[in-house]
Amino acid sequence: MLPETGALVKTADSAWPYVLVDAEGVVVVPVSAFFAELQACARSATTIRSYGMDLLRWWRFLAGWGVEWNRATRLDARDFARWMQIAPKPSRVHWRRRVSGETASAPAVQGVAGVPNAVTGRSGPGRLYSVSTRAHCETVLRSFYAFHLEEGTGPIINPFPAMRERRRDPVAAGRSARRPAGGRYRPTVPQRLPRRIPDGRFNDLFAALRHHRDRALLAFWVSNGARASELLTSRQRDPLPGEQLLGVIRKGTGAFQQLPSSPDAFVWLLLYQDEAWRAGVPRAGHAALWWTLRRPFRPLTYHAARAMLNRANGLLGANWTLHDLRHTAAYRMARDPGLALTDVQGVLGHAHLNTTQIYVPAGREEIVEAIRAHHERQARLARVPALPAAGYRAESLNDLFGAAR
């Protein structure tokens, strides 16, 4: 277990959306310089937060061994990569319990990795760090030290080395170009197919919701394919029911985009807004569109929306995620022969068309149903009695050509 020293703090300053502080509450200057470089490269605040969580984990690891960040060696980086393979994830204490002073004494078991859920068929996240988390963390730390290596403010050798180059690209323009090498301690991330919610399962999930707000959220997520965090950026002036459009702020570019949505989503939205305004939610065009259901009213956050879905999952014994709703919408649109794939790409906000193409092949449920239908056809053919072979009888051949001598 790592010492819970330091924290990643969100600020109100747009120039410094997040800062990393050490155990004494002092801002870590090398991390702030790296955050400034990310912001100059047009990285969003959510990306900076994601990088900051990996750096906080590394800072706590170094604090546990009493090693300064600029004196870390490849041995420390190697041990960190090994530690992430066996260390349990720390449990997250609810904010109400944090206010009362409660802390988590042991890591929470979030699921059993490798054991598929009976409803969704998806394995639980498990109590250890996933492969994708370890790969992302290694990439962030390698980039962090590469930045300070160029600036001359860090160690002279990057503790997180690049993978040894083994292959060369074909010779171009008289020179041989090498492929960019990844991290040596970066694990191989298996390619995962997008998971969608079947129509029957989605109806069960929708029926398990108790409030109009939750029904409106799911109806929008599954119809316009917006990311969960993108939908929560909408303001009260953004819905246009007459044109069936809802404006959101895109995660990657930060641009405002109007997404076409289903008519029933706007019906649930109107029911929710009437209920929320009667309860006392602020009513203004610039105000947030989605709010909490209990006082004091606050704009709905991603973690609160995920908790809402988890409550519905608990009633069904499922483990669907908010991103599964985006996969479901993308799959429905990509499989529709009346929609061009480039139109689907524009709605989903994909930078490359090959990202949208992963939703074109049949999903797991369709493949299973097709194979079941194949076995049923084989069983029906096996029950049909065999017909006699067509042709002349031997007696008829003897009458025509005479008996063989």
C-alpha positions as CSV (number, residue, x, y, z in Angstrom):
1,M,0.0,0.0,0.0
2,L,1.3,3.4,-0.9
3,P,1.3,6.3,1.6
4,E,-1.6,8.6,0.8
5,T,0.7,11.7,0.6
6,G,0.0,14.6,-1.7
7,A,-3.0,15.2,-3.8
8,L,-4.1,16.3,-7.2
9,V,-6.1,19.6,-6.6
10,K,-8.5,21.2,-9.0
11,T,-8.2,25.0,-9.1
12,A,-10.4,27.8,-10.4
13,D,-7.6,29.2,-12.5
14,S,-8.0,28.3,-16.1
15,A,-4.3,28.7,-16.7
16,W,-3.6,26.0,-14.1
17,P,-6.7,23.7,-14.0
18,Y,-4.9,21.1,-11.8
19,V,-1.9,21.2,-9.6
20,L,0.0,18.4,-7.8
21,V,0.9,19.1,-4.2
22,D,3.2,17.1,-1.9
23,A,2.7,15.9,1.6
24,E,3.3,19.5,3.0
25,G,0.8,21.0,0.6
26,V,3.4,22.6,-1.6
27,V,2.9,22.7,-5.3
28,V,5.2,20.4,-7.2
29,V,6.9,22.7,-9.7
30,P,8.2,20.0,-12.2
31,V,4.7,18.6,-12.6
32,S,3.2,22.1,-13.1
33,A,5.8,22.8,-15.8
34,F,4.8,19.5,-17.5
35,F,1.1,20.5,-17.2
36,A,1.9,23.8,-18.8
37,E,3.5,22.0,-21.7
38,L,0.4,19.8,-22.1
39,Q,-1.9,22.8,-22.1
40,A,0.3,24.5,-24.8
41,C,-0.2,21.4,-26.9
42,A,-4.0,21.9,-26.7
43,R,-4.6,19.1,-24.2
44,S,-7.9,19.4,-22.4
45,A,-8.3,19.8,-18.7
46,T,-9.6,16.2,-18.4
47,T,-6.4,15.0,-20.1
48,I,-4.3,16.9,-17.6
49,R,-6.2,15.4,-14.8
50,S,-5.7,11.9,-16.2
51,Y,-2.0,12.6,-16.5
52,G,-1.9,14.0,-13.0
53,M,-3.4,10.9,-11.4
54,D,-0.6,8.8,-12.9
55,L,2.0,11.3,-11.7
56,L,0.4,11.3,-8.2
57,R,0.7,7.5,-8.1
58,W,4.4,7.8,-9.1
59,W,5.1,10.5,-6.5
60,R,3.6,8.4,-3.8
61,F,5.7,5.4,-4.9
62,L,8.9,7.5,-4.7
63,A,7.8,8.9,-1.3
64,G,7.4,5.4,0.0
65,W,11.1,4.7,-0.8
66,G,12.4,8.2,0.0
67,V,13.6,8.8,-3.6
68,E,13.6,12.3,-5.2
69,W,11.9,12.5,-8.6
70,N,15.1,13.7,-10.4
71,R,17.2,10.9,-8.8
72,A,14.9,8.0,-9.9
73,T,16.8,5.3,-11.8
74,R,15.7,2.6,-14.2
75,L,15.7,0.2,-11.3
76,D,13.0,2.4,-9.6
77,A,11.0,2.5,-12.8
78,R,11.3,-1.3,-13.2
79,D,10.2,-1.9,-9.7
80,F,7.2,0.5,-10.2
81,A,6.1,-1.5,-13.2
82,R,6.4,-4.7,-11.2
83,W,4.5,-3.1,-8.3
84,M,1.6,-2.1,-10.4
85,Q,1.2,-5.8,-11.5
86,I,0.6,-7.0,-7.9
87,A,-0.6,-4.0,-6.0
88,P,-4.4,-3.7,-5.1
89,K,-6.2,-0.6,-6.2
90,P,-7.0,1.7,-3.3
91,S,-10.7,2.2,-2.4
92,R,-12.4,5.5,-2.9
93,V,-14.2,6.9,0.1
94,H,-17.5,8.7,-0.6
95,W,-17.4,12.4,-0.1
96,R,-20.0,12.3,2.7
97,R,-17.7,9.9,4.6
98,R,-14.7,12.0,3.9
99,V,-16.4,15.0,5.5
100,S,-17.0,12.9,8.6
101,G,-13.4,11.9,8.7
102,E,-13.7,8.3,7.7
103,T,-10.9,6.7,5.7
104,A,-10.5,3.5,3.8
105,S,-8.4,1.0,5.7
106,A,-8.3,-1.7,3.1
107,P,-8.6,-1.8,-0.7
108,A,-12.1,-2.5,-1.9
109,V,-12.7,-5.6,-4.0
110,Q,-14.5,-4.2,-7.1
111,G,-15.1,-7.4,-8.8
112,V,-13.6,-10.7,-9.8
113,A,-11.4,-10.5,-12.8
114,G,-11.9,-13.3,-15.3
115,V,-15.4,-14.2,-14.0
116,P,-18.0,-13.0,-16.5
117,N,-21.2,-11.4,-15.3
118,A,-24.3,-13.6,-15.8
119,V,-26.2,-10.8,-17.5
120,T,-23.7,-8.9,-19.5
121,G,-21.0,-11.5,-20.1
122,R,-18.3,-9.0,-19.0
123,S,-15.6,-9.8,-16.5
124,G,-15.4,-7.7,-13.4
125,P,-12.6,-5.1,-13.1
126,G,-10.9,-7.0,-10.3
127,R,-8.9,-5.6,-7.4
128,L,-5.6,-5.1,-9.4
129,Y,-4.7,-2.4,-11.9
130,S,-5.8,-3.3,-15.4
131,V,-3.4,-3.6,-18.3
132,S,-4.7,-0.4,-19.9
133,T,-4.1,1.5,-16.7
134,R,-0.6,0.3,-16.4
135,A,0.1,1.0,-20.1
136,H,-1.3,4.6,-19.7
137,C,0.7,5.2,-16.6
138,E,4.0,4.1,-18.2
139,T,3.4,6.3,-21.3
140,V,2.7,9.4,-19.0
141,L,5.8,8.9,-16.9
142,R,8.0,8.3,-20.0
143,S,6.6,11.5,-21.5
144,F,7.1,13.4,-18.3
145,Y,10.8,12.5,-18.0
146,A,11.3,13.0,-21.7
147,F,10.1,16.6,-21.4
148,H,12.4,17.3,-18.5
149,L,15.3,15.6,-20.3
150,E,14.8,18.0,-23.2
151,E,14.6,21.0,-20.8
152,G,17.7,19.9,-18.9
153,T,15.8,19.9,-15.6
154,G,15.6,16.2,-14.9
155,P,17.9,13.2,-14.8
156,I,20.3,12.7,-17.7
157,I,18.7,9.3,-18.4
158,N,15.0,8.7,-18.7
159,P,14.1,6.1,-16.0
160,F,11.4,4.8,-18.3
161,P,13.4,3.6,-21.4
162,A,12.0,3.1,-24.8
163,M,11.7,-0.4,-26.3
164,R,14.7,-1.6,-28.2
165,E,14.3,-1.0,-31.9
166,R,14.1,-4.3,-33.8
167,R,12.5,-3.6,-37.1
168,R,13.2,-1.1,-39.9
169,D,10.7,0.5,-42.3
170,P,11.3,0.1,-46.0
171,V,13.9,2.4,-47.4
172,A,12.4,5.7,-48.4
173,A,14.2,8.6,-50.2
174,G,17.5,6.8,-49.9
175,R,17.3,6.5,-46.1
176,S,16.0,3.9,-43.8
177,A,13.5,5.1,-41.2
178,R,13.0,3.4,-37.9
179,R,9.6,2.8,-36.4
180,P,9.1,4.8,-33.2
181,A,9.6,2.5,-30.3
182,G,7.2,2.2,-27.4
183,G,8.1,1.9,-23.7
184,R,10.1,-1.1,-22.6
185,Y,8.0,-1.5,-19.4
186,R,4.7,-0.8,-21.2
187,P,2.5,-3.9,-21.2
188,T,0.8,-5.1,-24.4
189,V,-2.9,-4.0,-24.3
190,P,-5.2,-6.6,-25.9
191,Q,-7.6,-5.2,-28.5
192,R,-11.1,-5.2,-27.1
193,L,-14.3,-5.2,-29.2
194,P,-16.9,-2.6,-28.4
195,R,-19.6,-3.8,-26.1
196,R,-23.1,-2.9,-26.8
197,I,-26.3,-3.4,-24.8
198,P,-28.8,-5.7,-26.6
199,D,-32.3,-4.2,-27.1
200,G,-33.9,-6.5,-24.6
201,R,-31.3,-5.8,-22.0
202,F,-31.6,-2.1,-22.6
203,N,-35.3,-2.2,-22.1
204,D,-34.8,-3.9,-18.7
205,L,-32.2,-1.3,-17.8
206,F,-34.5,1.5,-18.7
207,A,-37.3,0.0,-16.7
208,A,-35.1,-0.2,-13.6
209,L,-34.7,3.6,-13.6
210,R,-36.8,5.6,-11.1
211,H,-36.6,9.2,-12.2
212,H,-37.3,11.2,-15.4
213,R,-33.8,12.7,-15.3
214,D,-32.2,9.2,-15.5
215,R,-34.6,8.1,-18.3
216,A,-33.8,11.3,-20.3
217,L,-30.0,10.8,-19.8
218,L,-30.1,7.2,-21.1
219,A,-32.4,8.1,-24.0
220,F,-29.9,10.8,-25.1
221,W,-26.8,8.6,-24.6
222,V,-28.2,5.7,-26.6
223,S,-29.6,7.9,-29.4
224,N,-26.9,10.5,-30.2
225,G,-23.8,8.6,-29.1
226,A,-22.3,11.4,-27.0
227,R,-19.8,10.5,-24.4
228,A,-21.0,10.5,-20.8
229,S,-19.0,13.6,-19.9
230,E,-20.0,15.4,-23.1
231,L,-23.7,15.1,-22.4
232,L,-23.3,16.6,-18.9
233,T,-21.8,19.8,-20.5
234,S,-25.2,20.8,-22.0
235,R,-26.9,24.0,-20.8
236,Q,-30.6,24.7,-20.6
237,R,-30.4,26.7,-23.8
238,D,-28.9,23.8,-25.8
239,P,-31.9,21.5,-26.3
240,L,-33.9,22.3,-29.5
241,P,-36.9,19.9,-29.3
242,G,-38.4,21.2,-32.6
243,E,-35.3,20.3,-34.5
244,Q,-34.4,17.3,-32.4
245,L,-30.9,18.7,-31.6
246,L,-28.9,18.8,-28.4
247,G,-25.7,20.9,-28.1
248,V,-22.7,19.4,-26.2
249,I,-19.0,20.3,-25.8
250,R,-16.8,17.8,-27.5
251,K,-14.2,16.2,-25.2
252,G,-11.2,16.3,-27.5
253,T,-11.5,19.6,-29.3
254,G,-13.7,21.5,-26.9
255,A,-15.9,22.6,-29.8
256,F,-19.7,23.0,-29.5
257,Q,-21.6,20.5,-31.6
258,Q,-25.3,19.9,-32.0
259,L,-26.2,16.2,-32.1
260,P,-29.5,14.8,-33.5
261,S,-31.3,12.8,-30.9
262,S,-34.5,10.7,-30.8
263,P,-37.9,12.3,-30.2
264,D,-38.6,10.2,-27.0
265,A,-35.4,11.6,-25.4
266,F,-36.9,15.1,-25.6
267,V,-40.1,13.9,-24.2
268,W,-38.3,12.5,-21.1
269,L,-36.3,15.8,-20.9
270,L,-39.4,17.9,-20.8
271,L,-40.8,15.7,-18.0
272,Y,-37.6,16.0,-16.1
273,Q,-37.3,19.8,-16.5
274,D,-40.9,20.4,-15.4
275,E,-40.2,18.3,-12.3
276,A,-36.9,19.9,-11.6
277,W,-38.1,23.5,-11.9
278,R,-41.0,22.8,-9.6
279,A,-38.5,21.4,-7.0
280,G,-36.4,24.7,-7.2
281,V,-33.6,23.9,-9.7
282,P,-32.3,27.2,-11.2
283,R,-34.0,28.1,-14.4
284,A,-31.7,30.0,-16.8
285,G,-30.4,29.6,-20.3
286,H,-26.8,29.5,-19.2
287,A,-27.4,27.2,-16.3
288,A,-26.6,23.5,-16.4
289,L,-29.1,21.2,-17.9
290,W,-28.6,18.2,-15.6
291,W,-28.8,18.6,-11.8
292,T,-28.8,16.4,-8.7
293,L,-32.2,15.3,-7.4
294,R,-31.6,16.3,-3.7
295,R,-30.9,19.6,-2.1
296,P,-28.6,21.4,-2.1
297,F,-29.0,21.2,-5.9
298,R,-25.7,20.9,-7.8
299,P,-24.8,20.3,-11.4
300,L,-24.6,16.6,-12.1
301,T,-21.1,15.2,-12.3
302,Y,-19.8,12.1,-14.1
303,H,-19.3,10.2,-10.9
304,A,-22.9,10.9,-9.8
305,A,-24.2,9.7,-13.2
306,R,-22.2,6.5,-12.9
307,A,-23.6,5.9,-9.4
308,M,-27.1,6.3,-10.9
309,L,-26.3,3.6,-13.5
310,N,-24.8,1.3,-10.9
311,R,-28.0,1.5,-8.8
312,A,-29.9,0.2,-11.8
313,N,-27.2,-2.4,-12.4
314,G,-27.7,-3.6,-8.8
315,L,-31.3,-4.3,-9.4
316,L,-30.6,-6.3,-12.5
317,G,-27.3,-8.0,-11.4
318,A,-25.5,-6.4,-14.4
319,N,-22.3,-4.4,-14.8
320,W,-23.1,-2.1,-17.7
321,T,-21.0,1.1,-18.0
322,L,-21.9,4.6,-19.2
323,H,-19.5,4.0,-22.2
324,D,-21.6,1.0,-23.2
325,L,-24.4,3.3,-24.1
326,R,-22.1,5.2,-26.5
327,H,-21.1,1.8,-28.0
328,T,-24.7,0.9,-28.3
329,A,-25.6,4.1,-30.2
330,A,-22.6,3.7,-32.5
331,Y,-23.4,0.1,-33.3
332,R,-27.0,0.9,-34.1
333,M,-26.0,3.7,-36.5
334,A,-23.1,1.9,-38.1
335,R,-25.2,-1.1,-38.8
336,D,-28.0,0.9,-40.4
337,P,-27.7,0.5,-44.2
338,G,-29.4,3.9,-44.7
339,L,-26.7,5.8,-42.9
340,A,-23.3,6.6,-44.5
341,L,-20.4,5.7,-42.3
342,T,-18.9,9.2,-42.7
343,D,-22.1,10.6,-41.2
344,V,-21.7,8.3,-38.2
345,Q,-18.1,9.4,-37.9
346,G,-19.2,13.0,-37.7
347,V,-21.9,12.4,-35.0
348,L,-19.5,10.3,-32.9
349,G,-16.7,12.8,-33.2
350,H,-14.1,10.3,-34.4
351,A,-10.9,11.8,-35.9
352,H,-10.3,8.8,-38.1
353,L,-12.8,6.7,-40.1
354,N,-11.1,3.4,-39.1
355,T,-12.2,4.1,-35.5
356,T,-15.9,4.2,-36.7
357,Q,-15.4,1.0,-38.7
358,I,-15.0,-1.2,-35.6
359,Y,-18.7,-0.9,-35.1
360,V,-19.5,-2.3,-38.6
361,P,-18.9,-6.1,-37.9
362,A,-21.5,-8.1,-36.2
363,G,-21.4,-8.0,-32.4
364,R,-21.2,-11.0,-30.1
365,E,-24.9,-11.3,-29.7
366,E,-25.5,-11.4,-33.5
367,I,-22.7,-14.0,-34.0
368,V,-24.2,-16.2,-31.3
369,E,-27.7,-16.0,-32.8
370,A,-26.3,-16.7,-36.3
371,I,-24.5,-19.8,-35.1
372,R,-27.6,-21.0,-33.2
373,A,-29.7,-20.6,-36.3
374,H,-27.0,-22.7,-38.2
375,H,-27.3,-25.5,-35.7
376,E,-31.1,-25.4,-35.9
377,R,-30.9,-25.7,-39.7
378,Q,-28.6,-28.6,-39.3
379,A,-30.9,-30.3,-36.8
380,R,-33.9,-29.9,-39.2
381,L,-31.9,-31.4,-42.1
382,A,-31.0,-34.4,-39.9
383,R,-34.7,-35.1,-39.2
384,V,-35.7,-35.2,-42.9
385,P,-35.7,-38.8,-44.2
386,A,-33.2,-39.5,-47.0
387,L,-34.7,-39.8,-50.5
388,P,-33.7,-42.8,-52.6
389,A,-31.0,-42.2,-55.1
390,A,-32.2,-41.3,-58.6
391,G,-31.4,-43.6,-61.5
392,Y,-32.4,-46.9,-63.3
393,R,-32.9,-50.2,-61.5
394,A,-30.7,-53.1,-62.5
395,E,-33.6,-55.0,-64.0
396,S,-34.4,-52.1,-66.3
397,L,-30.8,-51.9,-67.5
398,N,-30.8,-55.6,-68.3
399,D,-34.0,-55.2,-70.4
400,L,-32.4,-52.3,-72.3
401,F,-28.9,-53.7,-72.9
402,G,-29.1,-57.3,-72.1
403,A,-27.7,-59.2,-69.2
404,A,-24.0,-58.9,-68.6
405,R,-22.1,-62.0,-69.7
